[in-house]
Every structure is written in C-alpha cells, then in structure tokens.
Amino acid sequence: MILHINRRIRELKATNVVSILADPDDPLLPDRSVNRFFFSDSWHHIENQTKYLALMKKMLKPGGEIVMIDFHKKESPIGPPLQMRIAREDLIKQMEANGFRLAKEHTFLPYQYFLLFAPK
C-alpha cells in the first residue's frame, strides 16, 4: 500500500500527503500534528488499542478527531466474520474510557456505523 500511495502522490503531484510506514503499535507521528485519524474496518487489527489511543490523543491537534467506520456486530451479506467485528456500543465505551467523547454519528451506511470522536 505504501508503494501504491507513493505512486499516486507522485502522479497527482500532491503536496499535502505524506506516507509513513509506521510500527503496528505506534503511528510514529509528532505530538499535536494530526487533524484526523481515519479507521475503516480496521480497528480490530490494532493489538494494544489502549496504548494506541493514548498515542493518538497526544498526536491530535486541538480540534482534531478520530473517525471510526466499522461493521455492526450482526450478520450481514458483506463484511468480515462476526468475531472480527466490534459492537458500536463497545467501541463508544472503549473510546470514552480512554478520554474521548462521541462528537457526531452518521447513519447512512447500511451495514456499518460511522462515528466521530473528539478528546474530552
């Protein structure tokens, strides 16, 4: 994916995108440098989520947010196996326990929830 995104950056002559090959447990970004973290169907791949949330909280700029899109924890015609899904309510509890609040929710996706979190 890094190679692909780097090619696209070059093709588009984009100057506002930088790819980083980060560690699985650390985004490797400076404190107060990120406007928005975006996770789509991937939060379950983060092993130490509590540690990762603490790092992201430090890395967010004032007014920054974390976007989480994931499949509802119920059967659907598409998506990952049920055991890989995180229930919406459980994710909200986890985020609140780690210093975030639900700032906004979109409900237009048929099989997924779309949540925006901000630091408390």
N, C-alpha and C positions, 0 to 999 in steps of 0.2 A: 504494500500500500504506500509506503514512503516513496518508492521509485515512481509509482503512478502519480502521486500527488506532486512530486517534484517536476515531472514532465508537464503536468497540467499547469503548474505555476509558470514554467518557462514558456509554454505555448500561449498562455493568456497574458504574459508579461505582467503578471500580478505582483504588486509591490507590498501588499498588505497581508500576505500569507507566508508563514514560515513553518516548515515541517520539523518535528523533533522526534527522534527515536528515543523514547523515554523508557525508563525501567517499568516493569509491571506493577511496582508498588510505589512509584513516585513519578509525577508528571515532569519533573526536572524544569520547573519554571520559576522565575523570580517571584518573590512576595509582591503582592499588590500590582500584578502585571496582566491579569486576565479579566476581561469583561464578562465572558460567558463560557462555562463548561457545558458541553452537549454530549449526552449519552443516549443512544438509541439502541435498545435491545441488547445492551452490553454490560450493564452494571453487575450482573451475576458473575462476570468474569474477574472482577476485582476481588482478590483474596482477602486482604485486610481492609475492609471498607471503612472501618472507624479511623484508621490511620490515614487513609486516602482522603476522607472528608476533612480531617484536621489540616492536611496539607493544602487542599483546595481552598479551605476557608482563609488561610493565610495568603494564598496566591490571588484571591479575588480583589479587584479594585473596589473602592467604595461604590455602591450601587450595582455591583456585579451579581450574577445569578448562575444557578445550576439548572439546566434543563434535563429532565428525565422523561424519556418515552420508553415504555415497555409494555409487554403483553399482559393483559389481565390474567390472573391465575384461575383460569377456567378454560375448558375445551373450546377450540376454535378451528376453523378449517385451515388456517395457516399459523405459522409461528413455531417456536421451539417446544420441546416436551414440557409438560406441566411442571416437572421437578426443577426446571431451569427458570421458571417464572417467579416473579416477586409480586405478591399481592399489593395493590395500591395502598391499602391501609398500613401494611407493614413497612412499606417504603416511607410513607409520611411519618410514622412513629420513629423510624431509624433516623431520618433527617432531623426531626425535632429533638431527639435525644443527643444529637451532635451539633446543636447550635444553629439550626436553620428553621425557617418557617415557610409554609406553603404560601406563595405570593399570588399565584394565578394557576388556573386549570383550564385547559381546552378539552372539549368533549366531542370533537368532530371525527375522531378516528374510530372505526367500528370495532377493532379488536384490542386496541391499546389505550393506555392512559397517557396524558401529556401534561406533565407537572412542571411548574417553575418555582424554584426555591431561592430564597434570599437569606443572608445571615440575619439572625435575630438582633 
